[in-house]
């Protein structure tokens, strides 16, 4: 905080608050995109695989790295950062695979990794109306906790695919719920559309 002295008064000028973004990745495609996204975020913010800052906070370059780190990360301990991310799939193998194969899987909150038991079998209706509907309350509770932990939530970003069952069916259900519960927040989706050539 900067201190500005005016006559006999000392006025504290608070730092501008960070506008936090909550990242949601759904389905196999959405989680694959999320994996690359968080790998790049670790590199850009100079974080180790365990979330600890791997720099010198006093250096000019690292001050810039830490300046807006709160947009996507929350600080769980001194200079240890946790992604503000929610990982979702209706098939447990995708989430289990990320836990076992990713070198930086330990940085994610275990409670924010939500998996179903059966999968959708590329069926949009199962993701939207049946299997996905059974998990939607748990998903929204998880999102609500992340929002409550924010000082000034800016909005949500969601990665998913339009083809298939989980990313499309459950993804659109989550988008509907977010728009209903947080109508004044920014909602951005990064959607992968099926290619006509590949689909044929």
C-alpha positions in Angstrom: 0.0 0.0 0.0 1.2 3.5 -0.8 1.0 6.2 1.9 0.0 9.7 0.8 0.5 12.5 3.4 -1.7 15.5 3.0 -1.3 18.2 5.6 -1.8 16.5 9.0 -3.6 13.5 7.6 -2.2 10.1 6.6 -4.3 8.4 3.9 -3.9 4.8 3.0 -4.5 4.1 -0.7 -5.6 0.5 -1.0 -4.3 -1.6 -3.9 -7.0 -2.2 -6.5 -8.7 -5.6 -5.9 -8.0 -8.5 -8.2 -10.9 -9.6 -10.4 -10.9 -13.4 -10.0 -11.9 -15.9 -12.7 -13.1 -19.4 -11.9 -12.0 -22.0 -14.5 -14.3 -25.0 -15.2 -13.2 -27.9 -17.4 -15.8 -30.6 -18.4 -15.4 -33.9 -20.2 -12.3 -35.5 -21.8 -11.8 -32.7 -24.3 -12.3 -29.9 -21.7 -9.9 -31.6 -19.3 -7.3 -32.0 -22.0 -7.5 -28.3 -22.8 -7.4 -27.5 -19.1 -4.3 -29.6 -18.7 -2.4 -27.5 -21.3 -3.8 -24.3 -19.9 -2.6 -24.9 -16.4 0.8 -26.2 -17.6 1.2 -22.8 -19.4 0.0 -20.9 -16.4 2.6 -22.6 -14.1 5.3 -21.6 -16.6 4.1 -18.0 -17.0 3.8 -17.4 -13.2 7.0 -19.3 -12.4 5.4 -21.9 -10.2 6.7 -25.3 -9.4 4.6 -28.4 -9.9 3.6 -28.3 -6.3 2.3 -24.7 -6.6 5.2 -23.0 -4.8 6.6 -19.8 -6.3 10.0 -20.5 -7.9 11.4 -16.9 -8.1 12.5 -13.9 -6.1 9.4 -11.8 -5.1 11.5 -8.7 -4.7 12.9 -8.7 -8.3 11.2 -6.5 -10.9 10.4 -9.4 -13.3 8.9 -11.6 -10.5 6.8 -8.7 -9.1 5.1 -8.5 -12.5 4.5 -12.2 -12.4 2.9 -12.0 -9.0 0.9 -8.8 -9.7 -2.2 -10.5 -11.2 -1.6 -14.1 -10.1 -4.8 -13.9 -8.0 -6.9 -13.9 -11.1 -6.6 -17.7 -11.5 -4.9 -18.7 -8.3 -5.6 -18.4 -4.5 -2.8 -18.4 -2.1 -3.1 -21.3 0.3 0.2 -20.7 2.2 3.0 -18.2 1.9 4.0 -18.2 -1.8 2.1 -21.4 -2.5 -0.7 -21.1 -5.0 -3.7 -23.3 -5.8 -5.6 -23.0 -9.1 -9.2 -21.7 -8.9 -10.3 -24.7 -11.0 -13.0 -27.3 -11.1 -12.4 -30.5 -13.0 -15.5 -32.5 -14.1 -16.2 -35.7 -16.0 -18.9 -38.3 -15.9 -16.3 -41.0 -16.5 -13.9 -41.6 -13.6 -11.0 -42.7 -15.8 -10.3 -39.2 -17.1 -10.0 -37.6 -13.6 -8.1 -40.7 -12.3 -5.7 -40.5 -15.3 -5.0 -36.9 -14.6 -4.3 -37.6 -10.9 -1.8 -40.4 -11.8 -0.1 -39.0 -14.9 0.1 -35.2 -14.4 3.2 -34.1 -12.6 1.3 -31.1 -11.2 -1.9 -32.8 -10.3 -1.3 -32.2 -6.6 -1.9 -28.4 -7.0 -5.6 -29.0 -7.6 -8.0 -29.2 -4.7 -9.2 -32.8 -4.3 -12.8 -31.6 -3.6 -12.8 -29.8 -6.9 -12.2 -32.9 -8.9 -15.7 -34.3 -9.6 -16.3 -37.6 -11.4 -19.3 -39.8 -12.2 -19.3 -43.5 -12.4 -20.5 -44.6 -15.8 -19.9 -42.0 -18.5 -22.3 -40.9 -21.2 -21.4 -43.0 -24.2 -21.4 -39.9 -26.5 -25.1 -39.4 -25.6 -26.0 -35.7 -25.1 -29.2 -36.5 -23.2 -27.4 -38.6 -20.6 -25.1 -35.7 -19.9 -27.8 -33.1 -19.8 -30.9 -34.9 -18.3 -29.9 -38.1 -16.4 -26.3 -38.8 -15.3 -25.3 -35.1 -15.5 -28.4 -34.0 -13.6 -27.5 -36.3 -10.7 -24.1 -34.5 -10.3 -25.2 -30.9 -11.0 -26.0 -30.1 -7.4 -22.5 -31.2 -6.3 -21.0 -29.2 -9.1 -22.9 -26.0 -8.3 -22.0 -26.4 -4.6 -18.3 -26.6 -5.5 -18.6 -23.6 -7.8 -20.4 -21.7 -5.0 -17.6 -22.3 -2.6 -15.1 -21.0 -5.0 -17.2 -17.9 -5.6 -17.5 -17.3 -1.9 -13.7 -17.5 -1.5 -13.3 -14.7 -4.0 -13.1 -11.0 -3.1 -14.4 -9.7 -6.4 -15.4 -12.6 -8.8 -15.2 -11.4 -12.4 -16.7 -14.5 -14.0 -16.2 -18.0 -15.3 -14.4 -19.6 -18.1 -15.4 -23.1 -19.3 -13.6 -25.5 -21.6 -15.6 -28.4 -23.2 -16.5 -29.9 -26.5 -19.8 -29.7 -28.4 -19.6 -33.2 -29.7 -19.9 -36.2 -27.5 -21.9 -36.6 -24.3 -20.3 -35.1 -21.2 -18.8 -31.9 -22.5 -21.8 -31.1 -24.6 -24.7 -32.4 -22.4 -23.3 -31.6 -18.9 -21.4 -28.6 -20.3 -24.6 -26.9 -21.5 -26.4 -27.8 -18.2 -23.6 -26.1 -16.2 -23.7 -23.1 -18.5 -27.5 -22.8 -17.9 -27.1 -23.0 -14.2 -24.3 -20.4 -14.1 -26.3 -18.0 -16.2 -29.3 -18.5 -13.8 -27.4 -18.2 -10.5 -24.8 -15.5 -11.6 -26.5 -13.4 -14.2 -24.2 -10.4 -13.7 -20.9 -12.3 -14.1 -19.0 -12.7 -17.3 -19.3 -16.2 -18.7 -16.9 -17.3 -21.4 -16.8 -20.8 -23.0 -14.1 -22.3 -25.1 -15.9 -24.9 -27.1 -14.5 -27.5 -29.5 -16.8 -28.2 -32.4 -16.7 -31.5 -34.3 -15.1 -31.3 -37.8 -17.4 -32.3 -40.6 -14.5 -34.1 -42.3 -13.6 -36.1 -39.2 -17.3 -36.7 -38.3 -18.1 -38.2 -41.7 
